[in-house]
Amino acid sequence: MYLFKNLFSKPLSVPLSVTSNNGFHLRPVAQFATLAKSFPCQITATFHNKSVDAKGVNTLLSLSLEKGDTFILVAKGEKAEVALEKLQLLFETLMQEDKEIQKIEKSAYSYEGSVIEGEIISEGIAIAPTYTYHTTKVQHQSEMDFRTALSQSTKELETLYRNKEDDENSAIYLAQKELLISLGTHCQTLTELEEKVEEESRKLVGTKLDTKTSDYQDILQRVKKHLGLEIKVTFPDTPFILLCNDLLPSEIDQLQQTKVEGVILKETSMNSHTAILLRASGICSLIADTQNLVENETVILDTYSGVIIQDPSAHDLQKARERLSKESVQKALSAKKRFEPATTQNGRHIKVFANAADINTAKAAKEEGAEGIGLLRSEFLFKDVKPSLGKQQNAYKEIFELFDDITVRTLDVGGDKALPYIQIPTEDNPFLGIRGVRLFHTHPELLEEQLLAIFLAAENKRVKIMFPMISSVEEFKQTKSFAQSVAQKHKLDISHLHFGIMIEVPSVLFLLESFNDVVDFYSIGTNDLIQYLFAIERTHPLLKADALSPAVFSAIEIILHKATKPVSICGELAADKNAIPKLLDLGMETLSVSPKSIAQTKEEIRYV
């Protein structure tokens, strides 16, 4: 009777108006489609007599919805009314939170050379020869089939999102993952995916979402790489200003490892993911017509004024160099201050450590003035292929050599973070399932090898080893005993190593007196602790817990009051300027934040 009722039930609908100046673009679309997929009913979006599946990222994007557009969301079937209510609430929230990227005001300029004006992406100044973007195709042998390549690419994007979870731009990778899933659902071959990408990209041409086509190309290139077709980008080994039509978002990380002084793009926008990541990287960048620029031509790129100077005069070059010199002095002073201790107004020294995901972020943390690593996410080693003992040992050793104080978290995967080479059953609620320390029971051989690699890499260094998702004293004792048996098996002395736990499971708050007898240290993982305190999954597209709730600070106060061993905090809350004064007032002595948040966090501490 229930099925009969739903089969012939009348569709329900609600009008939704786009109020964000950015339009209904990839990141909010991905969150919207993710929530839509959680409902069993049919959900469509209609705009200008075109109806599409609202559960598909690419289909929703094809509507090219911009500010002022109103589309009709229609739901039919089981839970249709609930679906519309939840989706409407999410949509309104997304529109309110999607802040417009403000156009940067240009400063006045006076140059004698020929001037090309453009739109500022990221401010700065550069003097260098131009270099045109070059790529070469390299075909490697691959036995991977298309569906596996698609799956591996999806997991890769999920890993990127997880590893950069302290980064405000990490949602880009999550959005690309959802886009790839949406595109690949009905594709059985690479050719079909290429045709689908081309078809969907065409639909965006001429719309405000035109620049999102770079995301389509980015995910396609990722799949191709798994199938053996690598697109190599070559850069000079001397300073240069890059000229190109556009860059793929994934290429920004690679660009940061070069001697690039500036970037001039022809076909992008301030809202593109490429532009967002360029701003985050700090590379001075401009959107401009580059047709009059030639290879190896020395120019001045002044993105304070939004101009490129061709054939700069001697006076132009002198003025630009003086500006560069002034910038260098300011950067040097800023860099020097980053290395100074973070001391409160009453003279209390607060340690500022870094959360690191690999050797590159560890090096960045060193450059930003971190006093140590408060959280080394070891997941960076465990990707598509299981890392060998030697690879793990070398990777850890390279990072351990950078700092005297390092806390490495043992493998925290499972449930929501899958690995292709280990079998973990699919779970309805992975955040409450097999993850973190629970892997010691399901995959002891994997953790044994990781612990051995850490022991060998640490040598005589006093490295801290932290177990995630500990929920009871007995669980910690068993895990530490496992680690000690690994050391005994290989005749290794680990008496110099410290063992502690990440406090993220609420049960620990009631057991701290007993934990004090067995652990060497604590680290509060606020991201997961808040998730479990409020019973709201931290990746939920609609629900969001209040990180600044009194309940969160009460939990932290309990920990600091009851703990007799050192306590640090390594979640996002540690870098929140609204939370720092309260954390210090409660007695927190060590904060661990993302590398790029170190300078800001130290500065906030100095005003407390």
Summary of the structure (lengths in Angstrom):
residues: 608
radius of gyration: 26.0
end to end distance: 64.9
largest distance: 85.7
contacts: 1984
relative contact order: 0.09
helix: 44%
strand: 19%
